[in-house]
Amino acid sequence: MKTFVTVLGLASLVALAACDSAKENQVENAYENQADALDNQADNMEAMADNLSGNAEMAAENAADRLENKADATREAGDEAEDAVEKQQ
């Protein structure tokens, strides 16, 4: 799923690159970097969960899911912030 989201995000960036302002790109990059960091944390948590068992594994998987949800919410917030910048121009 992360690979699909990353590819989709990159394709969107390429399509929008020609019409985005520098400020829009700056806002988008800031949110995207934060979301990528959260995705990396989720990946690390999932890798750790693979070495656990029982309740500990479930807790780690749940924590990874929460991180992934937070990354998705961050990307959505970035899209909204970018739209707000675009409307100001």
PDB file with one MODEL, atoms N, CA, C and O in Angstrom:
MODEL        1
ATOM      1  N   MET A   1       0.823  -1.190   0.000  1.00  0.00           N
ATOM      2  CA  MET A   1       0.000   0.000   0.000  1.00  0.00           C
ATOM      3  C   MET A   1       0.869   1.256   0.000  1.00  0.00           C
ATOM      4  O   MET A   1       0.582   2.209  -0.724  1.00  0.00           O
ATOM      5  N   LYS A   2       1.925   1.260   0.807  1.00  0.00           N
ATOM      6  CA  LYS A   2       2.777   2.448   0.872  1.00  0.00           C
ATOM      7  C   LYS A   2       3.393   2.737  -0.488  1.00  0.00           C
ATOM      8  O   LYS A   2       3.491   3.896  -0.890  1.00  0.00           O
ATOM      9  N   THR A   3       3.807   1.695  -1.199  1.00  0.00           N
ATOM     10  CA  THR A   3       4.411   1.885  -2.509  1.00  0.00           C
ATOM     11  C   THR A   3       3.403   2.506  -3.471  1.00  0.00           C
ATOM     12  O   THR A   3       3.736   3.416  -4.230  1.00  0.00           O
ATOM     13  N   PHE A   4       2.175   2.011  -3.433  1.00  0.00           N
ATOM     14  CA  PHE A   4       1.127   2.556  -4.298  1.00  0.00           C
ATOM     15  C   PHE A   4       0.887   4.022  -3.985  1.00  0.00           C
ATOM     16  O   PHE A   4       0.796   4.846  -4.895  1.00  0.00           O
ATOM     17  N   VAL A   5       0.785   4.353  -2.704  1.00  0.00           N
ATOM     18  CA  VAL A   5       0.546   5.740  -2.293  1.00  0.00           C
ATOM     19  C   VAL A   5       1.712   6.624  -2.720  1.00  0.00           C
ATOM     20  O   VAL A   5       1.511   7.746  -3.184  1.00  0.00           O
ATOM     21  N   THR A   6       2.928   6.115  -2.563  1.00  0.00           N
ATOM     22  CA  THR A   6       4.107   6.879  -2.952  1.00  0.00           C
ATOM     23  C   THR A   6       4.116   7.137  -4.456  1.00  0.00           C
ATOM     24  O   THR A   6       4.368   8.261  -4.891  1.00  0.00           O
ATOM     25  N   VAL A   7       3.845   6.109  -5.249  1.00  0.00           N
ATOM     26  CA  VAL A   7       3.818   6.256  -6.706  1.00  0.00           C
ATOM     27  C   VAL A   7       2.715   7.221  -7.113  1.00  0.00           C
ATOM     28  O   VAL A   7       2.922   8.078  -7.972  1.00  0.00           O
ATOM     29  N   LEU A   8       1.556   7.086  -6.505  1.00  0.00           N
ATOM     30  CA  LEU A   8       0.443   7.974  -6.808  1.00  0.00           C
ATOM     31  C   LEU A   8       0.801   9.414  -6.432  1.00  0.00           C
ATOM     32  O   LEU A   8       0.503  10.348  -7.176  1.00  0.00           O
ATOM     33  N   GLY A   9       1.436   9.582  -5.282  1.00  0.00           N
ATOM     34  CA  GLY A   9       1.840  10.916  -4.843  1.00  0.00           C
ATOM     35  C   GLY A   9       2.860  11.530  -5.783  1.00  0.00           C
ATOM     36  O   GLY A   9       2.762  12.708  -6.128  1.00  0.00           O
ATOM     37  N   LEU A  10       3.839  10.737  -6.199  1.00  0.00           N
ATOM     38  CA  LEU A  10       4.852  11.249  -7.126  1.00  0.00           C
ATOM     39  C   LEU A  10       4.245  11.617  -8.469  1.00  0.00           C
ATOM     40  O   LEU A  10       4.618  12.625  -9.069  1.00  0.00           O
ATOM     41  N   ALA A  11       3.315  10.804  -8.939  1.00  0.00           N
ATOM     42  CA  ALA A  11       2.654  11.115 -10.203  1.00  0.00           C
ATOM     43  C   ALA A  11       1.867  12.413 -10.090  1.00  0.00           C
ATOM     44  O   ALA A  11       1.849  13.222 -11.017  1.00  0.00           O
ATOM     45  N   SER A  12       1.221  12.603  -8.952  1.00  0.00           N
ATOM     46  CA  SER A  12       0.473  13.840  -8.731  1.00  0.00           C
ATOM     47  C   SER A  12       1.400  15.038  -8.685  1.00  0.00           C
ATOM     48  O   SER A  12       1.088  16.096  -9.230  1.00  0.00           O
ATOM     49  N   LEU A  13       2.545  14.868  -8.030  1.00  0.00           N
ATOM     50  CA  LEU A  13       3.510  15.965  -7.947  1.00  0.00           C
ATOM     51  C   LEU A  13       4.012  16.374  -9.325  1.00  0.00           C
ATOM     52  O   LEU A  13       4.136  17.562  -9.623  1.00  0.00           O
ATOM     53  N   VAL A  14       4.298  15.389 -10.155  1.00  0.00           N
ATOM     54  CA  VAL A  14       4.783  15.684 -11.501  1.00  0.00           C
ATOM     55  C   VAL A  14       3.708  16.410 -12.302  1.00  0.00           C
ATOM     56  O   VAL A  14       4.005  17.355 -13.033  1.00  0.00           O
ATOM     57  N   ALA A  15       2.472  15.972 -12.166  1.00  0.00           N
ATOM     58  CA  ALA A  15       1.384  16.597 -12.914  1.00  0.00           C
ATOM     59  C   ALA A  15       1.135  18.023 -12.459  1.00  0.00           C
ATOM     60  O   ALA A  15       0.790  18.885 -13.266  1.00  0.00           O
ATOM     61  N   LEU A  16       1.308  18.273 -11.173  1.00  0.00           N
ATOM     62  CA  LEU A  16       1.032  19.601 -10.632  1.00  0.00           C
ATOM     63  C   LEU A  16       2.239  20.527 -10.647  1.00  0.00           C
ATOM     64  O   LEU A  16       2.097  21.733 -10.443  1.00  0.00           O
ATOM     65  N   ALA A  17       3.398  19.990 -10.880  1.00  0.00           N
ATOM     66  CA  ALA A  17       4.625  20.789 -10.784  1.00  0.00           C
ATOM     67  C   ALA A  17       4.607  21.998 -11.703  1.00  0.00           C
ATOM     68  O   ALA A  17       5.123  23.056 -11.343  1.00  0.00           O
ATOM     69  N   ALA A  18       4.034  21.860 -12.853  1.00  0.00           N
ATOM     70  CA  ALA A  18       4.046  22.947 -13.817  1.00  0.00           C
ATOM     71  C   ALA A  18       3.170  24.120 -13.392  1.00  0.00           C
ATOM     72  O   ALA A  18       3.427  25.256 -13.789  1.00  0.00           O
ATOM     73  N   CYS A  19       2.140  23.859 -12.591  1.00  0.00           N
ATOM     74  CA  CYS A  19       1.216  24.947 -12.257  1.00  0.00           C
ATOM     75  C   CYS A  19       1.318  25.383 -10.794  1.00  0.00           C
ATOM     76  O   CYS A  19       0.605  26.305 -10.398  1.00  0.00           O
ATOM     77  N   ASP A  20       2.155  24.772  -9.990  1.00  0.00           N
ATOM     78  CA  ASP A  20       2.292  25.146  -8.588  1.00  0.00           C
ATOM     79  C   ASP A  20       3.259  26.307  -8.425  1.00  0.00           C
ATOM     80  O   ASP A  20       4.249  26.430  -9.147  1.00  0.00           O
ATOM     81  N   SER A  21       2.943  27.146  -7.460  1.00  0.00           N
ATOM     82  CA  SER A  21       3.860  28.226  -7.119  1.00  0.00           C
ATOM     83  C   SER A  21       4.921  27.688  -6.163  1.00  0.00           C
ATOM     84  O   SER A  21       4.805  26.574  -5.653  1.00  0.00           O
ATOM     85  N   ALA A  22       5.942  28.483  -5.931  1.00  0.00           N
ATOM     86  CA  ALA A  22       7.003  28.073  -5.013  1.00  0.00           C
ATOM     87  C   ALA A  22       6.454  27.872  -3.607  1.00  0.00           C
ATOM     88  O   ALA A  22       6.848  26.936  -2.911  1.00  0.00           O
ATOM     89  N   LYS A  23       5.547  28.748  -3.188  1.00  0.00           N
ATOM     90  CA  LYS A  23       4.968  28.628  -1.846  1.00  0.00           C
ATOM     91  C   LYS A  23       4.125  27.361  -1.734  1.00  0.00           C
ATOM     92  O   LYS A  23       4.181  26.671  -0.716  1.00  0.00           O
ATOM     93  N   GLU A  24       3.351  27.050  -2.759  1.00  0.00           N
ATOM     94  CA  GLU A  24       2.559  25.817  -2.757  1.00  0.00           C
ATOM     95  C   GLU A  24       3.468  24.600  -2.631  1.00  0.00           C
ATOM     96  O   GLU A  24       3.198  23.685  -1.853  1.00  0.00           O
ATOM     97  N   ASN A  25       4.541  24.604  -3.401  1.00  0.00           N
ATOM     98  CA  ASN A  25       5.487  23.487  -3.338  1.00  0.00           C
ATOM     99  C   ASN A  25       6.120  23.371  -1.961  1.00  0.00           C
ATOM    100  O   ASN A  25       6.309  22.268  -1.450  1.00  0.00           O
ATOM    101  N   GLN A  26       6.442  24.496  -1.370  1.00  0.00           N
ATOM    102  CA  GLN A  26       7.053  24.499  -0.042  1.00  0.00           C
ATOM    103  C   GLN A  26       6.091  23.906   0.985  1.00  0.00           C
ATOM    104  O   GLN A  26       6.492  23.087   1.811  1.00  0.00           O
ATOM    105  N   VAL A  27       4.833  24.314   0.937  1.00  0.00           N
ATOM    106  CA  VAL A  27       3.825  23.793   1.867  1.00  0.00           C
ATOM    107  C   VAL A  27       3.646  22.296   1.641  1.00  0.00           C
ATOM    108  O   VAL A  27       3.636  21.510   2.589  1.00  0.00           O
ATOM    109  N   GLU A  28       3.507  21.919   0.390  1.00  0.00           N
ATOM    110  CA  GLU A  28       3.299  20.505   0.065  1.00  0.00           C
ATOM    111  C   GLU A  28       4.484  19.650   0.524  1.00  0.00           C
ATOM    112  O   GLU A  28       4.294  18.576   1.096  1.00  0.00           O
ATOM    113  N   ASN A  29       5.690  20.124   0.275  1.00  0.00           N
ATOM    114  CA  ASN A  29       6.873  19.367   0.660  1.00  0.00           C
ATOM    115  C   ASN A  29       6.984  19.203   2.170  1.00  0.00           C
ATOM    116  O   ASN A  29       7.385  18.145   2.655  1.00  0.00           O
ATOM    117  N   ALA A  30       6.632  20.238   2.904  1.00  0.00           N
ATOM    118  CA  ALA A  30       6.706  20.155   4.365  1.00  0.00           C
ATOM    119  C   ALA A  30       5.765  19.080   4.896  1.00  0.00           C
ATOM    120  O   ALA A  30       6.158  18.264   5.730  1.00  0.00           O
ATOM    121  N   TYR A  31       4.527  19.078   4.415  1.00  0.00           N
ATOM    122  CA  TYR A  31       3.563  18.066   4.864  1.00  0.00           C
ATOM    123  C   TYR A  31       3.954  16.677   4.372  1.00  0.00           C
ATOM    124  O   TYR A  31       3.826  15.697   5.106  1.00  0.00           O
ATOM    125  N   GLU A  32       4.419  16.594   3.158  1.00  0.00           N
ATOM    126  CA  GLU A  32       4.799  15.287   2.599  1.00  0.00           C
ATOM    127  C   GLU A  32       5.980  14.689   3.354  1.00  0.00           C
ATOM    128  O   GLU A  32       6.005  13.486   3.614  1.00  0.00           O
ATOM    129  N   ASN A  33       6.956  15.520   3.707  1.00  0.00           N
ATOM    130  CA  ASN A  33       8.099  15.027   4.477  1.00  0.00           C
ATOM    131  C   ASN A  33       7.666  14.518   5.840  1.00  0.00           C
ATOM    132  O   ASN A  33       8.155  13.494   6.315  1.00  0.00           O
ATOM    133  N   GLN A  34       6.750  15.237   6.463  1.00  0.00           N
ATOM    134  CA  GLN A  34       6.249  14.800   7.766  1.00  0.00           C
ATOM    135  C   GLN A  34       5.497  13.474   7.631  1.00  0.00           C
ATOM    136  O   GLN A  34       5.671  12.574   8.452  1.00  0.00           O
ATOM    137  N   ALA A  35       4.674  13.356   6.611  1.00  0.00           N
ATOM    138  CA  ALA A  35       3.923  12.121   6.386  1.00  0.00           C
ATOM    139  C   ALA A  35       4.862  10.959   6.073  1.00  0.00           C
ATOM    140  O   ALA A  35       4.640   9.843   6.543  1.00  0.00           O
ATOM    141  N   ASP A  36       5.898  11.208   5.291  1.00  0.00           N
ATOM    142  CA  ASP A  36       6.876  10.150   4.990  1.00  0.00           C
ATOM    143  C   ASP A  36       7.585   9.677   6.258  1.00  0.00           C
ATOM    144  O   ASP A  36       7.839   8.484   6.423  1.00  0.00           O
ATOM    145  N   ALA A  37       7.899  10.608   7.146  1.00  0.00           N
ATOM    146  CA  ALA A  37       8.545  10.233   8.411  1.00  0.00           C
ATOM    147  C   ALA A  37       7.615   9.349   9.235  1.00  0.00           C
ATOM    148  O   ALA A  37       8.063   8.382   9.851  1.00  0.00           O
ATOM    149  N   LEU A  38       6.329   9.674   9.251  1.00  0.00           N
ATOM    150  CA  LEU A  38       5.361   8.846   9.977  1.00  0.00           C
ATOM    151  C   LEU A  38       5.240   7.466   9.345  1.00  0.00           C
ATOM    152  O   LEU A  38       5.148   6.462  10.052  1.00  0.00           O
ATOM    153  N   ASP A  39       5.238   7.415   8.021  1.00  0.00           N
ATOM    154  CA  ASP A  39       5.201   6.111   7.341  1.00  0.00           C
ATOM    155  C   ASP A  39       6.432   5.278   7.682  1.00  0.00           C
ATOM    156  O   ASP A  39       6.327   4.068   7.880  1.00  0.00           O
ATOM    157  N   ASN A  40       7.591   5.914   7.752  1.00  0.00           N
ATOM    158  CA  ASN A  40       8.816   5.191   8.117  1.00  0.00           C
ATOM    159  C   ASN A  40       8.726   4.652   9.538  1.00  0.00           C
ATOM    160  O   ASN A  40       9.157   3.531   9.809  1.00  0.00           O
ATOM    161  N   GLN A  41       8.169   5.445  10.442  1.00  0.00           N
ATOM    162  CA  GLN A  41       7.981   4.970  11.811  1.00  0.00           C
ATOM    163  C   GLN A  41       7.045   3.768  11.835  1.00  0.00           C
ATOM    164  O   GLN A  41       7.282   2.804  12.563  1.00  0.00           O
ATOM    165  N   ALA A  42       5.982   3.828  11.039  1.00  0.00           N
ATOM    166  CA  ALA A  42       5.038   2.719  10.966  1.00  0.00           C
ATOM    167  C   ALA A  42       5.719   1.463  10.425  1.00  0.00           C
ATOM    168  O   ALA A  42       5.498   0.364  10.935  1.00  0.00           O
ATOM    169  N   ASP A  43       6.541   1.626   9.400  1.00  0.00           N
ATOM    170  CA  ASP A  43       7.279   0.481   8.846  1.00  0.00           C
ATOM    171  C   ASP A  43       8.187  -0.140   9.895  1.00  0.00           C
ATOM    172  O   ASP A  43       8.263  -1.363  10.018  1.00  0.00           O
ATOM    173  N   ASN A  44       8.877   0.711  10.654  1.00  0.00           N
ATOM    174  CA  ASN A  44       9.755   0.202  11.710  1.00  0.00           C
ATOM    175  C   ASN A  44       8.955  -0.526  12.790  1.00  0.00           C
ATOM    176  O   ASN A  44       9.389  -1.558  13.302  1.00  0.00           O
ATOM    177  N   MET A  45       7.795   0.011  13.129  1.00  0.00           N
ATOM    178  CA  MET A  45       6.940  -0.615  14.130  1.00  0.00           C
ATOM    179  C   MET A  45       6.446  -1.974  13.646  1.00  0.00           C
ATOM    180  O   MET A  45       6.397  -2.932  14.417  1.00  0.00           O
ATOM    181  N   GLU A  46       6.081  -2.055  12.374  1.00  0.00           N
ATOM    182  CA  GLU A  46       5.635  -3.327  11.810  1.00  0.00           C
ATOM    183  C   GLU A  46       6.772  -4.351  11.796  1.00  0.00           C
ATOM    184  O   GLU A  46       6.547  -5.531  12.064  1.00  0.00           O
ATOM    185  N   ALA A  47       7.972  -3.911  11.488  1.00  0.00           N
ATOM    186  CA  ALA A  47       9.124  -4.817  11.505  1.00  0.00           C
ATOM    187  C   ALA A  47       9.370  -5.328  12.919  1.00  0.00           C
ATOM    188  O   ALA A  47       9.676  -6.503  13.120  1.00  0.00           O
ATOM    189  N   MET A  48       9.234  -4.441  13.890  1.00  0.00           N
ATOM    190  CA  MET A  48       9.395  -4.847  15.282  1.00  0.00           C
ATOM    191  C   MET A  48       8.295  -5.838  15.677  1.00  0.00           C
ATOM    192  O   MET A  48       8.554  -6.800  16.400  1.00  0.00           O
ATOM    193  N   ALA A  49       7.081  -5.605  15.205  1.00  0.00           N
ATOM    194  CA  ALA A  49       5.962  -6.483  15.534  1.00  0.00           C
ATOM    195  C   ALA A  49       6.195  -7.894  15.019  1.00  0.00           C
ATOM    196  O   ALA A  49       5.737  -8.863  15.625  1.00  0.00           O
ATOM    197  N   ASP A  50       6.902  -8.014  13.906  1.00  0.00           N
ATOM    198  CA  ASP A  50       7.196  -9.331  13.345  1.00  0.00           C
ATOM    199  C   ASP A  50       8.040 -10.177  14.291  1.00  0.00           C
ATOM    200  O   ASP A  50       8.024 -11.405  14.213  1.00  0.00           O
ATOM    201  N   ASN A  51       8.777  -9.520  15.182  1.00  0.00           N
ATOM    202  CA  ASN A  51       9.629 -10.242  16.123  1.00  0.00           C
ATOM    203  C   ASN A  51       8.959 -10.472  17.466  1.00  0.00           C
ATOM    204  O   ASN A  51       9.567 -11.034  18.376  1.00  0.00           O
ATOM    205  N   LEU A  52       7.714 -10.042  17.597  1.00  0.00           N
ATOM    206  CA  LEU A  52       6.977 -10.206  18.845  1.00  0.00           C
ATOM    207  C   LEU A  52       5.898 -11.266  18.665  1.00  0.00           C
ATOM    208  O   LEU A  52       5.710 -11.801  17.573  1.00  0.00           O
ATOM    209  N   SER A  53       5.203 -11.557  19.739  1.00  0.00           N
ATOM    210  CA  SER A  53       4.100 -12.512  19.637  1.00  0.00           C
ATOM    211  C   SER A  53       2.977 -12.096  20.582  1.00  0.00           C
ATOM    212  O   SER A  53       3.184 -11.304  21.502  1.00  0.00           O
ATOM    213  N   GLY A  54       1.803 -12.634  20.343  1.00  0.00           N
ATOM    214  CA  GLY A  54       0.660 -12.418  21.214  1.00  0.00           C
ATOM    215  C   GLY A  54       0.229 -10.970  21.306  1.00  0.00           C
ATOM    216  O   GLY A  54       0.154 -10.254  20.307  1.00  0.00           O
ATOM    217  N   ASN A  55      -0.056 -10.554  22.542  1.00  0.00           N
ATOM    218  CA  ASN A  55      -0.558  -9.202  22.781  1.00  0.00           C
ATOM    219  C   ASN A  55       0.448  -8.129  22.388  1.00  0.00           C
ATOM    220  O   ASN A  55       0.064  -7.060  21.915  1.00  0.00           O
ATOM    221  N   ALA A  56       1.723  -8.407  22.582  1.00  0.00           N
ATOM    222  CA  ALA A  56       2.755  -7.429  22.222  1.00  0.00           C
ATOM    223  C   ALA A  56       2.755  -7.185  20.717  1.00  0.00           C
ATOM    224  O   ALA A  56       2.904  -6.051  20.263  1.00  0.00           O
ATOM    225  N   GLU A  57       2.587  -8.253  19.952  1.00  0.00           N
ATOM    226  CA  GLU A  57       2.537  -8.109  18.492  1.00  0.00           C
ATOM    227  C   GLU A  57       1.323  -7.285  18.073  1.00  0.00           C
ATOM    228  O   GLU A  57       1.420  -6.410  17.213  1.00  0.00           O
ATOM    229  N   MET A  58       0.168  -7.580  18.698  1.00  0.00           N
ATOM    230  CA  MET A  58      -1.050  -6.836  18.372  1.00  0.00           C
ATOM    231  C   MET A  58      -0.910  -5.360  18.717  1.00  0.00           C
ATOM    232  O   MET A  58      -1.347  -4.495  17.959  1.00  0.00           O
ATOM    233  N   ALA A  59      -0.300  -5.076  19.863  1.00  0.00           N
ATOM    234  CA  ALA A  59      -0.112  -3.682  20.280  1.00  0.00           C
ATOM    235  C   ALA A  59       0.782  -2.941  19.292  1.00  0.00           C
ATOM    236  O   ALA A  59       0.512  -1.791  18.944  1.00  0.00           O
ATOM    237  N   ALA A  60       1.841  -3.597  18.844  1.00  0.00           N
ATOM    238  CA  ALA A  60       2.753  -2.972  17.889  1.00  0.00           C
ATOM    239  C   ALA A  60       2.067  -2.756  16.539  1.00  0.00           C
ATOM    240  O   ALA A  60       2.242  -1.713  15.908  1.00  0.00           O
ATOM    241  N   GLU A  61       1.291  -3.739  16.104  1.00  0.00           N
ATOM    242  CA  GLU A  61       0.560  -3.598  14.838  1.00  0.00           C
ATOM    243  C   GLU A  61      -0.452  -2.461  14.931  1.00  0.00           C
ATOM    244  O   GLU A  61      -0.610  -1.694  13.982  1.00  0.00           O
ATOM    245  N   ASN A  62      -1.138  -2.347  16.065  1.00  0.00           N
ATOM    246  CA  ASN A  62      -2.103  -1.263  16.252  1.00  0.00           C
ATOM    247  C   ASN A  62      -1.411   0.095  16.249  1.00  0.00           C
ATOM    248  O   ASN A  62      -1.930   1.061  15.690  1.00  0.00           O
ATOM    249  N   ALA A  63      -0.247   0.167  16.870  1.00  0.00           N
ATOM    250  CA  ALA A  63       0.516   1.410  16.885  1.00  0.00           C
ATOM    251  C   ALA A  63       0.942   1.778  15.464  1.00  0.00           C
ATOM    252  O   ALA A  63       0.899   2.949  15.087  1.00  0.00           O
ATOM    253  N   ALA A  64       1.348   0.792  14.685  1.00  0.00           N
ATOM    254  CA  ALA A  64       1.741   1.036  13.292  1.00  0.00           C
ATOM    255  C   ALA A  64       0.538   1.538  12.489  1.00  0.00           C
ATOM    256  O   ALA A  64       0.670   2.454  11.677  1.00  0.00           O
ATOM    257  N   ASP A  65      -0.622   0.942  12.718  1.00  0.00           N
ATOM    258  CA  ASP A  65      -1.832   1.393  12.022  1.00  0.00           C
ATOM    259  C   ASP A  65      -2.168   2.837  12.375  1.00  0.00           C
ATOM    260  O   ASP A  65      -2.566   3.614  11.508  1.00  0.00           O
ATOM    261  N   ARG A  66      -2.009   3.197  13.646  1.00  0.00           N
ATOM    262  CA  ARG A  66      -2.274   4.573  14.056  1.00  0.00           C
ATOM    263  C   ARG A  66      -1.303   5.540  13.370  1.00  0.00           C
ATOM    264  O   ARG A  66      -1.700   6.626  12.948  1.00  0.00           O
ATOM    265  N   LEU A  67      -0.043   5.145  13.261  1.00  0.00           N
ATOM    266  CA  LEU A  67       0.940   5.986  12.582  1.00  0.00           C
ATOM    267  C   LEU A  67       0.592   6.164  11.107  1.00  0.00           C
ATOM    268  O   LEU A  67       0.711   7.261  10.563  1.00  0.00           O
ATOM    269  N   GLU A  68       0.161   5.081  10.465  1.00  0.00           N
ATOM    270  CA  GLU A  68      -0.224   5.170   9.058  1.00  0.00           C
ATOM    271  C   GLU A  68      -1.434   6.077   8.886  1.00  0.00           C
ATOM    272  O   GLU A  68      -1.502   6.848   7.929  1.00  0.00           O
ATOM    273  N   ASN A  69      -2.392   5.988   9.809  1.00  0.00           N
ATOM    274  CA  ASN A  69      -3.561   6.868   9.750  1.00  0.00           C
ATOM    275  C   ASN A  69      -3.154   8.327   9.944  1.00  0.00           C
ATOM    276  O   ASN A  69      -3.690   9.224   9.295  1.00  0.00           O
ATOM    277  N   LYS A  70      -2.204   8.549  10.842  1.00  0.00           N
ATOM    278  CA  LYS A  70      -1.721   9.907  11.079  1.00  0.00           C
ATOM    279  C   LYS A  70      -1.008  10.440   9.829  1.00  0.00           C
ATOM    280  O   LYS A  70      -1.142  11.615   9.487  1.00  0.00           O
ATOM    281  N   ALA A  71      -0.254   9.572   9.155  1.00  0.00           N
ATOM    282  CA  ALA A  71       0.416   9.977   7.911  1.00  0.00           C
ATOM    283  C   ALA A  71      -0.608  10.356   6.848  1.00  0.00           C
ATOM    284  O   ALA A  71      -0.432  11.347   6.139  1.00  0.00           O
ATOM    285  N   ASP A  72      -1.676   9.570   6.736  1.00  0.00           N
ATOM    286  CA  ASP A  72      -2.730   9.881   5.765  1.00  0.00           C
ATOM    287  C   ASP A  72      -3.387  11.219   6.096  1.00  0.00           C
ATOM    288  O   ASP A  72      -3.638  12.033   5.207  1.00  0.00           O
ATOM    289  N   ALA A  73      -3.665  11.441   7.386  1.00  0.00           N
ATOM    290  CA  ALA A  73      -4.288  12.697   7.805  1.00  0.00           C
ATOM    291  C   ALA A  73      -3.354  13.881   7.534  1.00  0.00           C
ATOM    292  O   ALA A  73      -3.806  14.967   7.174  1.00  0.00           O
ATOM    293  N   THR A  74      -2.066  13.662   7.708  1.00  0.00           N
ATOM    294  CA  THR A  74      -1.090  14.723   7.443  1.00  0.00           C
ATOM    295  C   THR A  74      -1.069  15.066   5.964  1.00  0.00           C
ATOM    296  O   THR A  74      -0.997  16.239   5.597  1.00  0.00           O
ATOM    297  N   ARG A  75      -1.130  14.055   5.118  1.00  0.00           N
ATOM    298  CA  ARG A  75      -1.171  14.308   3.672  1.00  0.00           C
ATOM    299  C   ARG A  75      -2.433  15.083   3.290  1.00  0.00           C
ATOM    300  O   ARG A  75      -2.377  16.001   2.473  1.00  0.00           O
ATOM    301  N   GLU A  76      -3.571  14.712   3.883  1.00  0.00           N
ATOM    302  CA  GLU A  76      -4.819  15.425   3.602  1.00  0.00           C
ATOM    303  C   GLU A  76      -4.730  16.872   4.067  1.00  0.00           C
ATOM    304  O   GLU A  76      -5.180  17.782   3.370  1.00  0.00           O
ATOM    305  N   ALA A  77      -4.148  17.087   5.250  1.00  0.00           N
ATOM    306  CA  ALA A  77      -3.975  18.450   5.753  1.00  0.00           C
ATOM    307  C   ALA A  77      -3.061  19.245   4.831  1.00  0.00           C
ATOM    308  O   ALA A  77      -3.282  20.434   4.604  1.00  0.00           O
ATOM    309  N   GLY A  78      -2.043  18.593   4.305  1.00  0.00           N
ATOM    310  CA  GLY A  78      -1.140  19.245   3.360  1.00  0.00           C
ATOM    311  C   GLY A  78      -1.858  19.648   2.092  1.00  0.00           C
ATOM    312  O   GLY A  78      -1.624  20.733   1.558  1.00  0.00           O
ATOM    313  N   ASP A  79      -2.736  18.777   1.604  1.00  0.00           N
ATOM    314  CA  ASP A  79      -3.515  19.108   0.411  1.00  0.00           C
ATOM    315  C   ASP A  79      -4.399  20.324   0.668  1.00  0.00           C
ATOM    316  O   ASP A  79      -4.514  21.211  -0.178  1.00  0.00           O
ATOM    317  N   GLU A  80      -5.021  20.356   1.846  1.00  0.00           N
ATOM    318  CA  GLU A  80      -5.884  21.487   2.193  1.00  0.00           C
ATOM    319  C   GLU A  80      -5.069  22.776   2.338  1.00  0.00           C
ATOM    320  O   GLU A  80      -5.500  23.842   1.900  1.00  0.00           O
ATOM    321  N   ALA A  81      -3.896  22.667   2.953  1.00  0.00           N
ATOM    322  CA  ALA A  81      -3.045  23.842   3.109  1.00  0.00           C
ATOM    323  C   ALA A  81      -2.570  24.345   1.746  1.00  0.00           C
ATOM    324  O   ALA A  81      -2.509  25.551   1.507  1.00  0.00           O
ATOM    325  N   GLU A  82      -2.241  23.425   0.872  1.00  0.00           N
ATOM    326  CA  GLU A  82      -1.811  23.810  -0.469  1.00  0.00           C
ATOM    327  C   GLU A  82      -2.956  24.498  -1.217  1.00  0.00           C
ATOM    328  O   GLU A  82      -2.743  25.497  -1.904  1.00  0.00           O
ATOM    329  N   ASP A  83      -4.160  23.962  -1.082  1.00  0.00           N
ATOM    330  CA  ASP A  83      -5.317  24.583  -1.714  1.00  0.00           C
ATOM    331  C   ASP A  83      -5.549  25.997  -1.179  1.00  0.00           C
ATOM    332  O   ASP A  83      -5.891  26.907  -1.935  1.00  0.00           O
ATOM    333  N   ALA A  84      -5.360  26.170   0.125  1.00  0.00           N
ATOM    334  CA  ALA A  84      -5.537  27.487   0.731  1.00  0.00           C
ATOM    335  C   ALA A  84      -4.535  28.484   0.173  1.00  0.00           C
ATOM    336  O   ALA A  84      -4.879  29.637  -0.090  1.00  0.00           O
ATOM    337  N   VAL A  85      -3.290  28.040  -0.007  1.00  0.00           N
ATOM    338  CA  VAL A  85      -2.270  28.915  -0.583  1.00  0.00           C
ATOM    339  C   VAL A  85      -2.636  29.281  -2.014  1.00  0.00           C
ATOM    340  O   VAL A  85      -2.487  30.428  -2.436  1.00  0.00           O
ATOM    341  N   GLU A  86      -3.114  28.296  -2.746  1.00  0.00           N
ATOM    342  CA  GLU A  86      -3.480  28.531  -4.146  1.00  0.00           C
ATOM    343  C   GLU A  86      -4.619  29.552  -4.245  1.00  0.00           C
ATOM    344  O   GLU A  86      -4.618  30.394  -5.143  1.00  0.00           O
ATOM    345  N   LYS A  87      -5.589  29.483  -3.328  1.00  0.00           N
ATOM    346  CA  LYS A  87      -6.714  30.408  -3.364  1.00  0.00           C
ATOM    347  C   LYS A  87      -6.273  31.829  -3.030  1.00  0.00           C
ATOM    348  O   LYS A  87      -6.902  32.790  -3.473  1.00  0.00           O
ATOM    349  N   GLN A  88      -5.205  31.973  -2.258  1.00  0.00           N
ATOM    350  CA  GLN A  88      -4.716  33.289  -1.890  1.00  0.00           C
ATOM    351  C   GLN A  88      -4.036  33.986  -3.058  1.00  0.00           C
ATOM    352  O   GLN A  88      -3.871  35.205  -3.037  1.00  0.00           O
ATOM    353  N   GLN A  89      -3.648  33.249  -4.053  1.00  0.00           N
ATOM    354  CA  GLN A  89      -2.893  33.836  -5.167  1.00  0.00           C
ATOM    355  C   GLN A  89      -3.794  34.378  -6.236  1.00  0.00           C
ATOM    356  O   GLN A  89      -3.313  34.904  -7.240  1.00  0.00           O
TER     357      GLN A  89
ENDMDL
END
